Amino acid sequence: MKNWKRATTGTVAAGLLIALIMKVLGQTFMLIGNLLFMVGLAFLVFGAICVLAKGHLFTGWRHRRKKGQDPLPGEKIGVRHVASVKNSPIVVNPLARFGLVTGICYIILGIVFTI
């Protein structure tokens, strides 16, 4: 089993264990479901940020020059190079995969606990 799968399984199991402990201590299922749903949304946002971090969003931007400063000779970037980098496939690294899968599992658990 890959590391991100092991980490996801452990994180979801820990969330279930905490939810069961909260139920034993007398919390309502509605509160537990809401907390799991919110944690799931946080993990989804974390996963989306990890995906966007590898997106080459700032490729081709030029640095701002101060007044009177001459342009640098190597400042021009080839249009084809920028296009090839920006059109490259989306990279979902293991950290992003962990955040997305864990977030989806927590959201599903939150919905099940709420219903």
N, C-alpha and C positions, 0 to 999 in steps of 0.2 A: 504494500500500500504506500502511495506517495506521501510525502510529508504534509502537504496541504490537506489531503484527505484525512489523515490522522488528526491534524489540528482541528479540522472542521468537526469531525466526529466527537472529539473531546470537548470542544466548545459547546456544541449542541447538547451533549450529555450533561455538562455542567449546568447549562441553563435549565434543563429539565429537573435536575436535582435541586437547584435553588427554588424552582417553582413548586416542587413537591414539599420542600421544607417550609416555604411560605404558606402552603395550604394547611400543613400540620399546625403551624403557629396561629392559624385562624383567619388568614386573609381570604377575601372573596376571589372566586375564579375570574370575575370581571377585572379586578385590579391586576392579577397575575397576567391575564391575557393582554391587557393594555401595556404593561411593562415589557412583555416579550415582543409585542408588535413594535414598540418604540425602539427597542434595542436592535430589532431586525432592520428597521429603517436606517438606523445609524450605520449598521454594517453594510447595507446597500450603498449608502453615500460614500463610505470608505472604499468600497470596491470600485465604484464609478470614478472616484478621484484617482485611484491606482491605474485604471485603464486610460484615463485622460492624460496622466503623467507621461505615458509612453506615446502620446499622439502626435508629437512633433508640431505642436500648435504654433510655435514661434519661429519656425523655419522660414528663412528669407527676410526676416525683419532686419532693418538697418539700425545701427546705433545712431542716436541723436548727436549731432555735432553742435558745438558752441559757436557763437558768432565769430566770424573771421577765421575759422579753422578750415584748412584745405581738406578736401575729400581724400581719403586714403586710396592709394592705387589698387589695393587688393580688396576693396570694399564691395565691388560688384560681384554678385552671385548669379550664376547661370540659371536661367529660367527653367531649363530642363532638369537641372539638379534639384531645384526646389519642388518641381512638380513630381519628380520620382520619389522624393522623400515623403511628401504630403500624401501621395496616392498609395503608399505602402499599406499592407494589410494591418488591421487592428491587432495589437499585441495585448493578450490577456495573460499577464504573468501569474505565477502561483499565489502571490499575495492578493491580487485582485480576485482571482478565482475563489480563494478562501473567503474574502469579504462578501462576494456575491452569493455563494452557496450557503454560507452561514446566515446571511440576511434573509434569504428566501425561506430557509428552514425555520428561523425564529418567527417570521411573519406567519407562516402556516401554523406553527404551534400557538401563536397568539390568537389567531382566528379560531382554532379548535378550542382553546381554553375559554374564549369569550362565548362561543356558542354553547 
